Amino acid sequence: MALSEMARIEGEIRGLWPGISLDIVHWIGYLKIGDASVVITVAAPQRAEGFAALRHAIDRLKESVPIWKKEFNADGHAWIEGS
């Protein structure tokens, strides 16, 4: 479900900013604290539209992609739902 929603967001952004190139990748697996979990690349003819598309992409990802995190701590672990 997360992959299809990310593809839908990519299509939405390409419709709003024609002529840009965009990729969204979300890490699956173990991460250390401070590791990047999301990479969004944007190439655009103009810097302002590239930054706008990038901001829109991360905002949409955070609000609509169902991402679950399993956090480990000294007391064990807990599943954290993305919001």
PyMOL Python script that loads the backbone (N, CA, C, O; Angstrom):
from pymol import cmd

cmd.read_pdbstr("""\
ATOM      1  N   MET A   1       0.816  -1.189   0.000  1.00  0.00           N
ATOM      2  CA  MET A   1       0.000   0.000   0.000  1.00  0.00           C
ATOM      3  C   MET A   1       0.865   1.260   0.000  1.00  0.00           C
ATOM      4  O   MET A   1       0.549   2.232  -0.687  1.00  0.00           O
ATOM      5  N   ALA A   2       1.945   1.245   0.762  1.00  0.00           N
ATOM      6  CA  ALA A   2       2.818   2.425   0.823  1.00  0.00           C
ATOM      7  C   ALA A   2       3.440   2.707  -0.543  1.00  0.00           C
ATOM      8  O   ALA A   2       3.525   3.862  -0.960  1.00  0.00           O
ATOM      9  N   LEU A   3       3.877   1.652  -1.245  1.00  0.00           N
ATOM     10  CA  LEU A   3       4.499   1.857  -2.556  1.00  0.00           C
ATOM     11  C   LEU A   3       3.521   2.435  -3.571  1.00  0.00           C
ATOM     12  O   LEU A   3       3.889   3.318  -4.346  1.00  0.00           O
ATOM     13  N   SER A   4       2.278   1.950  -3.579  1.00  0.00           N
ATOM     14  CA  SER A   4       1.299   2.488  -4.525  1.00  0.00           C
ATOM     15  C   SER A   4       0.935   3.923  -4.172  1.00  0.00           C
ATOM     16  O   SER A   4       0.691   4.731  -5.069  1.00  0.00           O
ATOM     17  N   GLU A   5       0.892   4.254  -2.897  1.00  0.00           N
ATOM     18  CA  GLU A   5       0.596   5.631  -2.489  1.00  0.00           C
ATOM     19  C   GLU A   5       1.752   6.562  -2.859  1.00  0.00           C
ATOM     20  O   GLU A   5       1.521   7.698  -3.275  1.00  0.00           O
ATOM     21  N   MET A   6       2.987   6.096  -2.712  1.00  0.00           N
ATOM     22  CA  MET A   6       4.135   6.905  -3.119  1.00  0.00           C
ATOM     23  C   MET A   6       4.122   7.132  -4.625  1.00  0.00           C
ATOM     24  O   MET A   6       4.458   8.225  -5.082  1.00  0.00           O
ATOM     25  N   ALA A   7       3.745   6.131  -5.401  1.00  0.00           N
ATOM     26  CA  ALA A   7       3.639   6.288  -6.858  1.00  0.00           C
ATOM     27  C   ALA A   7       2.541   7.288  -7.210  1.00  0.00           C
ATOM     28  O   ALA A   7       2.694   8.080  -8.140  1.00  0.00           O
ATOM     29  N   ARG A   8       1.440   7.253  -6.471  1.00  0.00           N
ATOM     30  CA  ARG A   8       0.351   8.200  -6.707  1.00  0.00           C
ATOM     31  C   ARG A   8       0.822   9.630  -6.414  1.00  0.00           C
ATOM     32  O   ARG A   8       0.494  10.555  -7.157  1.00  0.00           O
ATOM     33  N   ILE A   9       1.581   9.808  -5.346  1.00  0.00           N
ATOM     34  CA  ILE A   9       2.110  11.127  -5.005  1.00  0.00           C
ATOM     35  C   ILE A   9       3.069  11.613  -6.097  1.00  0.00           C
ATOM     36  O   ILE A   9       3.038  12.782  -6.481  1.00  0.00           O
ATOM     37  N   GLU A  10       3.908  10.718  -6.586  1.00  0.00           N
ATOM     38  CA  GLU A  10       4.818  11.095  -7.681  1.00  0.00           C
ATOM     39  C   GLU A  10       4.030  11.590  -8.887  1.00  0.00           C
ATOM     40  O   GLU A  10       4.391  12.599  -9.493  1.00  0.00           O
ATOM     41  N   GLY A  11       2.953  10.885  -9.242  1.00  0.00           N
ATOM     42  CA  GLY A  11       2.118  11.308 -10.367  1.00  0.00           C
ATOM     43  C   GLY A  11       1.454  12.653 -10.108  1.00  0.00           C
ATOM     44  O   GLY A  11       1.376  13.499 -10.998  1.00  0.00           O
ATOM     45  N   GLU A  12       0.982  12.839  -8.894  1.00  0.00           N
ATOM     46  CA  GLU A  12       0.359  14.113  -8.514  1.00  0.00           C
ATOM     47  C   GLU A  12       1.344  15.275  -8.686  1.00  0.00           C
ATOM     48  O   GLU A  12       0.995  16.326  -9.224  1.00  0.00           O
ATOM     49  N   ILE A  13       2.557  15.069  -8.229  1.00  0.00           N
ATOM     50  CA  ILE A  13       3.566  16.127  -8.303  1.00  0.00           C
ATOM     51  C   ILE A  13       3.967  16.409  -9.740  1.00  0.00           C
ATOM     52  O   ILE A  13       4.155  17.565 -10.120  1.00  0.00           O
ATOM     53  N   ARG A  14       4.099  15.368 -10.537  1.00  0.00           N
ATOM     54  CA  ARG A  14       4.428  15.576 -11.957  1.00  0.00           C
ATOM     55  C   ARG A  14       3.320  16.344 -12.672  1.00  0.00           C
ATOM     56  O   ARG A  14       3.590  17.104 -13.602  1.00  0.00           O
ATOM     57  N   GLY A  15       2.065  16.148 -12.238  1.00  0.00           N
ATOM     58  CA  GLY A  15       0.962  16.908 -12.815  1.00  0.00           C
ATOM     59  C   GLY A  15       0.983  18.367 -12.394  1.00  0.00           C
ATOM     60  O   GLY A  15       0.632  19.246 -13.181  1.00  0.00           O
ATOM     61  N   LEU A  16       1.392  18.632 -11.156  1.00  0.00           N
ATOM     62  CA  LEU A  16       1.446  20.009 -10.650  1.00  0.00           C
ATOM     63  C   LEU A  16       2.664  20.769 -11.171  1.00  0.00           C
ATOM     64  O   LEU A  16       2.597  21.980 -11.383  1.00  0.00           O
ATOM     65  N   TRP A  17       3.780  20.061 -11.379  1.00  0.00           N
ATOM     66  CA  TRP A  17       5.010  20.671 -11.864  1.00  0.00           C
ATOM     67  C   TRP A  17       5.498  19.904 -13.098  1.00  0.00           C
ATOM     68  O   TRP A  17       6.434  19.110 -13.005  1.00  0.00           O
ATOM     69  N   PRO A  18       4.866  20.141 -14.251  1.00  0.00           N
ATOM     70  CA  PRO A  18       5.302  19.442 -15.463  1.00  0.00           C
ATOM     71  C   PRO A  18       6.767  19.778 -15.782  1.00  0.00           C
ATOM     72  O   PRO A  18       7.227  20.895 -15.545  1.00  0.00           O
ATOM     73  N   GLY A  19       7.465  18.815 -16.309  1.00  0.00           N
ATOM     74  CA  GLY A  19       8.847  19.049 -16.707  1.00  0.00           C
ATOM     75  C   GLY A  19       9.877  18.724 -15.640  1.00  0.00           C
ATOM     76  O   GLY A  19      11.076  18.854 -15.888  1.00  0.00           O
ATOM     77  N   ILE A  20       9.438  18.302 -14.453  1.00  0.00           N
ATOM     78  CA  ILE A  20      10.413  17.919 -13.438  1.00  0.00           C
ATOM     79  C   ILE A  20      10.634  16.413 -13.463  1.00  0.00           C
ATOM     80  O   ILE A  20       9.799  15.655 -13.955  1.00  0.00           O
ATOM     81  N   SER A  21      11.760  16.002 -12.931  1.00  0.00           N
ATOM     82  CA  SER A  21      12.027  14.586 -12.691  1.00  0.00           C
ATOM     83  C   SER A  21      11.971  14.375 -11.187  1.00  0.00           C
ATOM     84  O   SER A  21      12.464  15.203 -10.422  1.00  0.00           O
ATOM     85  N   LEU A  22      11.374  13.274 -10.763  1.00  0.00           N
ATOM     86  CA  LEU A  22      11.141  13.055  -9.336  1.00  0.00           C
ATOM     87  C   LEU A  22      11.230  11.575  -9.017  1.00  0.00           C
ATOM     88  O   LEU A  22      10.748  10.735  -9.778  1.00  0.00           O
ATOM     89  N   ASP A  23      11.849  11.261  -7.892  1.00  0.00           N
ATOM     90  CA  ASP A  23      11.851   9.906  -7.348  1.00  0.00           C
ATOM     91  C   ASP A  23      11.713   9.989  -5.841  1.00  0.00           C
ATOM     92  O   ASP A  23      12.318  10.848  -5.200  1.00  0.00           O
ATOM     93  N   ILE A  24      10.907   9.086  -5.273  1.00  0.00           N
ATOM     94  CA  ILE A  24      10.745   8.970  -3.832  1.00  0.00           C
ATOM     95  C   ILE A  24      11.120   7.547  -3.435  1.00  0.00           C
ATOM     96  O   ILE A  24      10.599   6.582  -3.995  1.00  0.00           O
ATOM     97  N   VAL A  25      12.020   7.423  -2.472  1.00  0.00           N
ATOM     98  CA  VAL A  25      12.445   6.111  -1.986  1.00  0.00           C
ATOM     99  C   VAL A  25      12.337   6.118  -0.471  1.00  0.00           C
ATOM    100  O   VAL A  25      12.794   7.053   0.188  1.00  0.00           O
ATOM    101  N   HIS A  26      11.731   5.069   0.081  1.00  0.00           N
ATOM    102  CA  HIS A  26      11.666   4.930   1.534  1.00  0.00           C
ATOM    103  C   HIS A  26      12.373   3.649   1.919  1.00  0.00           C
ATOM    104  O   HIS A  26      12.123   2.591   1.341  1.00  0.00           O
ATOM    105  N   TRP A  27      13.253   3.748   2.894  1.00  0.00           N
ATOM    106  CA  TRP A  27      14.035   2.605   3.342  1.00  0.00           C
ATOM    107  C   TRP A  27      13.144   1.568   4.006  1.00  0.00           C
ATOM    108  O   TRP A  27      12.221   1.919   4.741  1.00  0.00           O
ATOM    109  N   ILE A  28      13.410   0.313   3.754  1.00  0.00           N
ATOM    110  CA  ILE A  28      12.744  -0.799   4.431  1.00  0.00           C
ATOM    111  C   ILE A  28      13.833  -1.599   5.120  1.00  0.00           C
ATOM    112  O   ILE A  28      14.767  -2.073   4.474  1.00  0.00           O
ATOM    113  N   GLY A  29      13.714  -1.748   6.414  1.00  0.00           N
ATOM    114  CA  GLY A  29      14.709  -2.501   7.156  1.00  0.00           C
ATOM    115  C   GLY A  29      15.220  -1.717   8.347  1.00  0.00           C
ATOM    116  O   GLY A  29      14.628  -0.714   8.745  1.00  0.00           O
ATOM    117  N   TYR A  30      16.323  -2.181   8.911  1.00  0.00           N
ATOM    118  CA  TYR A  30      16.880  -1.572  10.112  1.00  0.00           C
ATOM    119  C   TYR A  30      17.623  -0.287   9.777  1.00  0.00           C
ATOM    120  O   TYR A  30      18.313  -0.197   8.761  1.00  0.00           O
ATOM    121  N   LEU A  31      17.470   0.705  10.648  1.00  0.00           N
ATOM    122  CA  LEU A  31      18.194   1.968  10.550  1.00  0.00           C
ATOM    123  C   LEU A  31      18.793   2.298  11.906  1.00  0.00           C
ATOM    124  O   LEU A  31      18.222   1.965  12.944  1.00  0.00           O
ATOM    125  N   LYS A  32      19.933   2.947  11.891  1.00  0.00           N
ATOM    126  CA  LYS A  32      20.495   3.479  13.122  1.00  0.00           C
ATOM    127  C   LYS A  32      19.950   4.894  13.311  1.00  0.00           C
ATOM    128  O   LYS A  32      19.511   5.526  12.350  1.00  0.00           O
ATOM    129  N   ILE A  33      19.979   5.382  14.536  1.00  0.00           N
ATOM    130  CA  ILE A  33      19.546   6.745  14.805  1.00  0.00           C
ATOM    131  C   ILE A  33      20.372   7.692  13.940  1.00  0.00           C
ATOM    132  O   ILE A  33      21.600   7.612  13.901  1.00  0.00           O
ATOM    133  N   GLY A  34      19.684   8.576  13.261  1.00  0.00           N
ATOM    134  CA  GLY A  34      20.343   9.551  12.390  1.00  0.00           C
ATOM    135  C   GLY A  34      20.422   9.133  10.936  1.00  0.00           C
ATOM    136  O   GLY A  34      20.733   9.960  10.079  1.00  0.00           O
ATOM    137  N   ASP A  35      20.143   7.849  10.627  1.00  0.00           N
ATOM    138  CA  ASP A  35      20.142   7.403   9.230  1.00  0.00           C
ATOM    139  C   ASP A  35      18.948   8.002   8.488  1.00  0.00           C
ATOM    140  O   ASP A  35      17.891   8.227   9.076  1.00  0.00           O
ATOM    141  N   ALA A  36      19.125   8.254   7.215  1.00  0.00           N
ATOM    142  CA  ALA A  36      18.025   8.757   6.381  1.00  0.00           C
ATOM    143  C   ALA A  36      17.062   7.621   6.074  1.00  0.00           C
ATOM    144  O   ALA A  36      17.484   6.540   5.663  1.00  0.00           O
ATOM    145  N   SER A  37      15.775   7.859   6.270  1.00  0.00           N
ATOM    146  CA  SER A  37      14.774   6.837   5.970  1.00  0.00           C
ATOM    147  C   SER A  37      14.043   7.138   4.666  1.00  0.00           C
ATOM    148  O   SER A  37      13.437   6.248   4.070  1.00  0.00           O
ATOM    149  N   VAL A  38      14.099   8.381   4.228  1.00  0.00           N
ATOM    150  CA  VAL A  38      13.431   8.795   2.992  1.00  0.00           C
ATOM    151  C   VAL A  38      14.419   9.590   2.153  1.00  0.00           C
ATOM    152  O   VAL A  38      15.146  10.440   2.668  1.00  0.00           O
ATOM    153  N   VAL A  39      14.438   9.303   0.844  1.00  0.00           N
ATOM    154  CA  VAL A  39      15.215  10.105  -0.090  1.00  0.00           C
ATOM    155  C   VAL A  39      14.262  10.539  -1.192  1.00  0.00           C
ATOM    156  O   VAL A  39      13.589   9.713  -1.809  1.00  0.00           O
ATOM    157  N   ILE A  40      14.213  11.828  -1.427  1.00  0.00           N
ATOM    158  CA  ILE A  40      13.402  12.381  -2.510  1.00  0.00           C
ATOM    159  C   ILE A  40      14.339  13.185  -3.394  1.00  0.00           C
ATOM    160  O   ILE A  40      15.006  14.110  -2.933  1.00  0.00           O
ATOM    161  N   THR A  41      14.382  12.823  -4.667  1.00  0.00           N
ATOM    162  CA  THR A  41      15.213  13.577  -5.604  1.00  0.00           C
ATOM    163  C   THR A  41      14.310  14.309  -6.580  1.00  0.00           C
ATOM    164  O   THR A  41      13.325  13.757  -7.070  1.00  0.00           O
ATOM    165  N   VAL A  42      14.656  15.546  -6.854  1.00  0.00           N
ATOM    166  CA  VAL A  42      13.904  16.371  -7.796  1.00  0.00           C
ATOM    167  C   VAL A  42      14.903  17.093  -8.688  1.00  0.00           C
ATOM    168  O   VAL A  42      15.870  17.685  -8.208  1.00  0.00           O
ATOM    169  N   ALA A  43      14.658  17.036  -9.977  1.00  0.00           N
ATOM    170  CA  ALA A  43      15.411  17.840 -10.933  1.00  0.00           C
ATOM    171  C   ALA A  43      14.395  18.699 -11.677  1.00  0.00           C
ATOM    172  O   ALA A  43      13.417  18.188 -12.223  1.00  0.00           O
ATOM    173  N   ALA A  44      14.637  20.010 -11.693  1.00  0.00           N
ATOM    174  CA  ALA A  44      13.673  20.935 -12.281  1.00  0.00           C
ATOM    175  C   ALA A  44      14.408  22.018 -13.058  1.00  0.00           C
ATOM    176  O   ALA A  44      15.554  22.342 -12.748  1.00  0.00           O
ATOM    177  N   PRO A  45      13.742  22.579 -14.075  1.00  0.00           N
ATOM    178  CA  PRO A  45      14.365  23.668 -14.832  1.00  0.00           C
ATOM    179  C   PRO A  45      14.664  24.889 -13.963  1.00  0.00           C
ATOM    180  O   PRO A  45      15.644  25.597 -14.199  1.00  0.00           O
ATOM    181  N   GLN A  46      13.826  25.135 -12.961  1.00  0.00           N
ATOM    182  CA  GLN A  46      14.001  26.284 -12.076  1.00  0.00           C
ATOM    183  C   GLN A  46      14.093  25.809 -10.630  1.00  0.00           C
ATOM    184  O   GLN A  46      13.350  24.919 -10.218  1.00  0.00           O
ATOM    185  N   ARG A  47      14.992  26.394  -9.872  1.00  0.00           N
ATOM    186  CA  ARG A  47      15.219  25.991  -8.490  1.00  0.00           C
ATOM    187  C   ARG A  47      13.966  26.124  -7.632  1.00  0.00           C
ATOM    188  O   ARG A  47      13.666  25.225  -6.847  1.00  0.00           O
ATOM    189  N   ALA A  48      13.228  27.224  -7.765  1.00  0.00           N
ATOM    190  CA  ALA A  48      12.053  27.460  -6.923  1.00  0.00           C
ATOM    191  C   ALA A  48      11.001  26.372  -7.115  1.00  0.00           C
ATOM    192  O   ALA A  48      10.427  25.885  -6.142  1.00  0.00           O
ATOM    193  N   GLU A  49      10.747  25.992  -8.361  1.00  0.00           N
ATOM    194  CA  GLU A  49       9.742  24.943  -8.575  1.00  0.00           C
ATOM    195  C   GLU A  49      10.247  23.583  -8.100  1.00  0.00           C
ATOM    196  O   GLU A  49       9.452  22.754  -7.659  1.00  0.00           O
ATOM    197  N   GLY A  50      11.542  23.343  -8.183  1.00  0.00           N
ATOM    198  CA  GLY A  50      12.111  22.105  -7.654  1.00  0.00           C
ATOM    199  C   GLY A  50      11.941  22.008  -6.148  1.00  0.00           C
ATOM    200  O   GLY A  50      11.549  20.963  -5.629  1.00  0.00           O
ATOM    201  N   PHE A  51      12.238  23.106  -5.438  1.00  0.00           N
ATOM    202  CA  PHE A  51      12.063  23.107  -3.984  1.00  0.00           C
ATOM    203  C   PHE A  51      10.592  22.986  -3.605  1.00  0.00           C
ATOM    204  O   PHE A  51      10.261  22.305  -2.634  1.00  0.00           O
ATOM    205  N   ALA A  52       9.709  23.634  -4.354  1.00  0.00           N
ATOM    206  CA  ALA A  52       8.274  23.546  -4.067  1.00  0.00           C
ATOM    207  C   ALA A  52       7.780  22.104  -4.251  1.00  0.00           C
ATOM    208  O   ALA A  52       7.014  21.598  -3.432  1.00  0.00           O
ATOM    209  N   ALA A  53       8.217  21.458  -5.315  1.00  0.00           N
ATOM    210  CA  ALA A  53       7.817  20.073  -5.569  1.00  0.00           C
ATOM    211  C   ALA A  53       8.366  19.151  -4.478  1.00  0.00           C
ATOM    212  O   ALA A  53       7.670  18.240  -4.030  1.00  0.00           O
ATOM    213  N   LEU A  54       9.591  19.382  -4.058  1.00  0.00           N
ATOM    214  CA  LEU A  54      10.205  18.582  -3.000  1.00  0.00           C
ATOM    215  C   LEU A  54       9.440  18.734  -1.687  1.00  0.00           C
ATOM    216  O   LEU A  54       9.142  17.739  -1.026  1.00  0.00           O
ATOM    217  N   ARG A  55       9.124  19.963  -1.307  1.00  0.00           N
ATOM    218  CA  ARG A  55       8.380  20.192  -0.061  1.00  0.00           C
ATOM    219  C   ARG A  55       7.006  19.533  -0.135  1.00  0.00           C
ATOM    220  O   ARG A  55       6.555  18.922   0.833  1.00  0.00           O
ATOM    221  N   HIS A  56       6.346  19.657  -1.278  1.00  0.00           N
ATOM    222  CA  HIS A  56       5.028  19.036  -1.456  1.00  0.00           C
ATOM    223  C   HIS A  56       5.143  17.518  -1.319  1.00  0.00           C
ATOM    224  O   HIS A  56       4.287  16.881  -0.705  1.00  0.00           O
ATOM    225  N   ALA A  57       6.197  16.944  -1.888  1.00  0.00           N
ATOM    226  CA  ALA A  57       6.380  15.486  -1.845  1.00  0.00           C
ATOM    227  C   ALA A  57       6.529  14.988  -0.410  1.00  0.00           C
ATOM    228  O   ALA A  57       5.863  14.027  -0.026  1.00  0.00           O
ATOM    229  N   ILE A  58       7.387  15.618   0.388  1.00  0.00           N
ATOM    230  CA  ILE A  58       7.594  15.123   1.753  1.00  0.00           C
ATOM    231  C   ILE A  58       6.356  15.382   2.612  1.00  0.00           C
ATOM    232  O   ILE A  58       6.010  14.559   3.460  1.00  0.00           O
ATOM    233  N   ASP A  59       5.690  16.514   2.402  1.00  0.00           N
ATOM    234  CA  ASP A  59       4.467  16.793   3.167  1.00  0.00           C
ATOM    235  C   ASP A  59       3.377  15.780   2.848  1.00  0.00           C
ATOM    236  O   ASP A  59       2.704  15.293   3.756  1.00  0.00           O
ATOM    237  N   ARG A  60       3.193  15.455   1.572  1.00  0.00           N
ATOM    238  CA  ARG A  60       2.176  14.472   1.167  1.00  0.00           C
ATOM    239  C   ARG A  60       2.541  13.080   1.678  1.00  0.00           C
ATOM    240  O   ARG A  60       1.670  12.334   2.125  1.00  0.00           O
ATOM    241  N   LEU A  61       3.834  12.728   1.611  1.00  0.00           N
ATOM    242  CA  LEU A  61       4.261  11.427   2.104  1.00  0.00           C
ATOM    243  C   LEU A  61       3.928  11.295   3.590  1.00  0.00           C
ATOM    244  O   LEU A  61       3.395  10.270   4.016  1.00  0.00           O
ATOM    245  N   LYS A  62       4.236  12.322   4.376  1.00  0.00           N
ATOM    246  CA  LYS A  62       3.992  12.261   5.819  1.00  0.00           C
ATOM    247  C   LYS A  62       2.507  12.198   6.145  1.00  0.00           C
ATOM    248  O   LYS A  62       2.125  11.587   7.144  1.00  0.00           O
ATOM    249  N   GLU A  63       1.670  12.811   5.332  1.00  0.00           N
ATOM    250  CA  GLU A  63       0.247  12.821   5.666  1.00  0.00           C
ATOM    251  C   GLU A  63      -0.531  11.637   5.114  1.00  0.00           C
ATOM    252  O   GLU A  63      -1.596  11.318   5.642  1.00  0.00           O
ATOM    253  N   SER A  64      -0.035  10.966   4.062  1.00  0.00           N
ATOM    254  CA  SER A  64      -0.884   9.939   3.459  1.00  0.00           C
ATOM    255  C   SER A  64      -0.264   8.560   3.268  1.00  0.00           C
ATOM    256  O   SER A  64      -0.990   7.611   2.973  1.00  0.00           O
ATOM    257  N   VAL A  65       1.038   8.414   3.425  1.00  0.00           N
ATOM    258  CA  VAL A  65       1.654   7.095   3.213  1.00  0.00           C
ATOM    259  C   VAL A  65       1.669   6.333   4.536  1.00  0.00           C
ATOM    260  O   VAL A  65       2.192   6.827   5.535  1.00  0.00           O
ATOM    261  N   PRO A  66       1.089   5.119   4.541  1.00  0.00           N
ATOM    262  CA  PRO A  66       1.038   4.336   5.781  1.00  0.00           C
ATOM    263  C   PRO A  66       2.392   3.712   6.102  1.00  0.00           C
ATOM    264  O   PRO A  66       2.717   2.621   5.634  1.00  0.00           O
ATOM    265  N   ILE A  67       3.173   4.425   6.908  1.00  0.00           N
ATOM    266  CA  ILE A  67       4.498   3.955   7.283  1.00  0.00           C
ATOM    267  C   ILE A  67       4.482   3.612   8.767  1.00  0.00           C
ATOM    268  O   ILE A  67       4.112   4.430   9.611  1.00  0.00           O
ATOM    269  N   TRP A  68       4.890   2.387   9.061  1.00  0.00           N
ATOM    270  CA  TRP A  68       4.957   1.925  10.451  1.00  0.00           C
ATOM    271  C   TRP A  68       6.412   1.754  10.828  1.00  0.00           C
ATOM    272  O   TRP A  68       7.217   1.265  10.036  1.00  0.00           O
ATOM    273  N   LYS A  69       6.745   2.162  12.046  1.00  0.00           N
ATOM    274  CA  LYS A  69       8.113   2.044  12.524  1.00  0.00           C
ATOM    275  C   LYS A  69       8.132   1.172  13.777  1.00  0.00           C
ATOM    276  O   LYS A  69       7.292   1.317  14.666  1.00  0.00           O
ATOM    277  N   LYS A  70       9.083   0.288  13.828  1.00  0.00           N
ATOM    278  CA  LYS A  70       9.291  -0.515  15.027  1.00  0.00           C
ATOM    279  C   LYS A  70      10.533   0.044  15.708  1.00  0.00           C
ATOM    280  O   LYS A  70      11.651  -0.120  15.220  1.00  0.00           O
ATOM    281  N   GLU A  71      10.319   0.713  16.851  1.00  0.00           N
ATOM    282  CA  GLU A  71      11.420   1.320  17.568  1.00  0.00           C
ATOM    283  C   GLU A  71      11.875   0.403  18.698  1.00  0.00           C
ATOM    284  O   GLU A  71      11.064  -0.165  19.428  1.00  0.00           O
ATOM    285  N   PHE A  72      13.185   0.275  18.819  1.00  0.00           N
ATOM    286  CA  PHE A  72      13.783  -0.553  19.859  1.00  0.00           C
ATOM    287  C   PHE A  72      14.382   0.346  20.933  1.00  0.00           C
ATOM    288  O   PHE A  72      15.024   1.351  20.627  1.00  0.00           O
ATOM    289  N   ASN A  73      14.169  -0.022  22.193  1.00  0.00           N
ATOM    290  CA  ASN A  73      14.746   0.726  23.305  1.00  0.00           C
ATOM    291  C   ASN A  73      15.109  -0.250  24.421  1.00  0.00           C
ATOM    292  O   ASN A  73      14.974  -1.463  24.261  1.00  0.00           O
ATOM    293  N   ALA A  74      15.567   0.280  25.541  1.00  0.00           N
ATOM    294  CA  ALA A  74      16.021  -0.569  26.655  1.00  0.00           C
ATOM    295  C   ALA A  74      14.900  -1.448  27.208  1.00  0.00           C
ATOM    296  O   ALA A  74      15.169  -2.524  27.743  1.00  0.00           O
ATOM    297  N   ASP A  75      13.658  -1.008  27.088  1.00  0.00           N
ATOM    298  CA  ASP A  75      12.504  -1.770  27.602  1.00  0.00           C
ATOM    299  C   ASP A  75      11.929  -2.763  26.604  1.00  0.00           C
ATOM    300  O   ASP A  75      10.960  -3.453  26.917  1.00  0.00           O
ATOM    301  N   GLY A  76      12.502  -2.848  25.418  1.00  0.00           N
ATOM    302  CA  GLY A  76      11.972  -3.746  24.390  1.00  0.00           C
ATOM    303  C   GLY A  76      11.757  -2.994  23.094  1.00  0.00           C
ATOM    304  O   GLY A  76      12.658  -2.304  22.616  1.00  0.00           O
ATOM    305  N   HIS A  77      10.554  -3.124  22.514  1.00  0.00           N
ATOM    306  CA  HIS A  77      10.263  -2.435  21.271  1.00  0.00           C
ATOM    307  C   HIS A  77       8.797  -2.012  21.241  1.00  0.00           C
ATOM    308  O   HIS A  77       7.972  -2.497  22.015  1.00  0.00           O
ATOM    309  N   ALA A  78       8.502  -1.101  20.330  1.00  0.00           N
ATOM    310  CA  ALA A  78       7.124  -0.624  20.155  1.00  0.00           C
ATOM    311  C   ALA A  78       6.920  -0.260  18.696  1.00  0.00           C
ATOM    312  O   ALA A  78       7.832   0.243  18.040  1.00  0.00           O
ATOM    313  N   TRP A  79       5.722  -0.516  18.191  1.00  0.00           N
ATOM    314  CA  TRP A  79       5.355  -0.101  16.830  1.00  0.00           C
ATOM    315  C   TRP A  79       4.794   1.306  16.910  1.00  0.00           C
ATOM    316  O   TRP A  79       3.918   1.593  17.726  1.00  0.00           O
ATOM    317  N   ILE A  80       5.307   2.185  16.051  1.00  0.00           N
ATOM    318  CA  ILE A  80       4.888   3.567  15.988  1.00  0.00           C
ATOM    319  C   ILE A  80       4.250   3.803  14.630  1.00  0.00           C
ATOM    320  O   ILE A  80       4.882   3.566  13.601  1.00  0.00           O
ATOM    321  N   GLU A  81       3.005   4.266  14.611  1.00  0.00           N
ATOM    322  CA  GLU A  81       2.325   4.544  13.338  1.00  0.00           C
ATOM    323  C   GLU A  81       2.712   5.926  12.858  1.00  0.00           C
ATOM    324  O   GLU A  81       2.698   6.882  13.633  1.00  0.00           O
ATOM    325  N   GLY A  82       3.063   6.042  11.563  1.00  0.00           N
ATOM    326  CA  GLY A  82       3.333   7.345  10.970  1.00  0.00           C
ATOM    327  C   GLY A  82       2.060   8.176  10.957  1.00  0.00           C
ATOM    328  O   GLY A  82       0.952   7.640  10.926  1.00  0.00           O
ATOM    329  N   SER A  83       2.234   9.491  10.981  1.00  0.00           N
ATOM    330  CA  SER A  83       1.057  10.363  10.982  1.00  0.00           C
ATOM    331  C   SER A  83       1.136  11.333   9.843  1.00  0.00           C
ATOM    332  O   SER A  83       0.237  12.156   9.669  1.00  0.00           O
TER     333      SER A  83
END
""", "prot")
cmd.dss("prot")
cmd.show_as("cartoon", "prot")
cmd.util.cbc("prot")
cmd.orient("prot")
